[in-house]
Amino acid sequence: QDGTIVSSLQESSDSLATLLATATTTGDFSKVVVPILALLYDWYPVWKGPSNTCKNDGNEPRYMKVFATYYESSLDGCCERYFS
């Protein structure tokens, strides 16, 4: 609540810091979750099930970790590459 996280993020990304500051004020973190996750992991295709989408939750299959050619840096880039 002292703004330490917002200050740290502002050094790396003004837009992310603005989103986080707004979320902290309003209590609605839905618009900040995906940008933060995007900083943590690259996006990979999810072929199991009916989703036809990409995720970046760090739970990709082992073969994708071994053969790192499956990753994209954005959700849009991943979906376009694998599901368009």
Secondary structure per residue as TSV (DSSP state, phi and psi in degrees):
chain	resnum	aa	ss	phi	psi
A	1	Q	-	360.0	-6.9
A	2	D	-	-89.0	1.1
A	3	G	S	86.1	7.4
A	4	T	H	-61.1	-45.3
A	5	I	H	-64.1	-44.3
A	6	V	H	-61.3	-42.0
A	7	S	H	-62.4	-43.3
A	8	S	H	-63.7	-43.3
A	9	L	H	-68.2	-33.6
A	10	Q	H	-62.8	-32.2
A	11	E	H	-63.3	-33.0
A	12	S	H	-98.8	-25.5
A	13	S	-	-160.8	108.4
A	14	D	H	-62.8	-39.9
A	15	S	H	-68.1	-38.6
A	16	L	H	-67.2	-39.0
A	17	A	H	-64.2	-39.6
A	18	T	H	-63.9	-44.4
A	19	L	H	-60.0	-43.8
A	20	L	H	-66.9	-40.2
A	21	A	H	-62.6	-42.3
A	22	T	H	-65.1	-43.3
A	23	A	H	-63.6	-39.0
A	24	T	H	-63.8	-38.5
A	25	T	H	-71.1	-44.6
A	26	T	H	-89.7	-22.2
A	27	G	S	84.7	1.7
A	28	D	-	-101.4	103.2
A	29	F	-	-96.2	7.1
A	30	S	H	-62.2	-34.0
A	31	K	H	-83.2	-6.6
A	32	V	H	-107.9	-16.2
A	33	V	H	-64.9	-49.6
A	34	V	H	-64.0	-45.1
A	35	P	H	-60.9	-36.7
A	36	I	H	-68.3	-44.2
A	37	L	H	-61.3	-36.1
A	38	A	H	-62.2	-26.6
A	39	L	H	-76.4	-23.3
A	40	L	H	-89.0	-40.5
A	41	Y	-	-137.7	153.6
A	42	D	-	-82.2	163.8
A	43	W	B	-89.9	141.0
A	44	Y	E	-133.5	152.9
A	45	P	E	-75.2	144.9
A	46	V	E	-112.9	106.0
A	47	W	-	-94.3	-16.8
A	48	K	S	-80.0	137.4
A	49	G	S	82.5	-178.8
A	50	P	S	-87.8	8.7
A	51	S	-	-70.2	-39.5
A	52	N	-	46.2	56.6
A	53	T	E	-144.6	-177.6
A	54	C	E	-119.6	154.8
A	55	K	E	-132.2	162.6
A	56	N	-	-138.8	47.1
A	57	D	S	-95.3	0.8
A	58	G	S	80.6	9.6
A	59	N	-	-107.9	25.7
A	60	E	-	-65.3	154.2
A	61	P	-	-59.6	154.9
A	62	R	H	-57.5	-39.5
A	63	Y	H	-62.5	-30.2
A	64	M	H	-71.7	-32.8
A	65	K	H	-69.9	-38.0
A	66	V	H	-71.3	-48.1
A	67	F	S	-102.1	88.0
A	68	A	G	-72.6	18.7
A	69	T	G	-81.4	-3.3
A	70	Y	G	-85.8	-11.5
A	71	Y	-	-85.1	147.2
A	72	E	B	-130.3	155.9
A	73	S	S	-84.0	-8.6
A	74	S	S	-141.0	158.3
A	75	L	H	-62.3	-46.3
A	76	D	H	-61.0	-43.0
A	77	G	H	-63.4	-40.5
A	78	C	H	-67.1	-47.8
A	79	C	H	-63.7	-39.5
A	80	E	H	-64.6	-42.3
A	81	R	H	-66.9	-41.9
A	82	Y	H	-104.0	-19.4
A	83	F	H	-127.4	9.3
A	84	S	-	-92.0	360.0
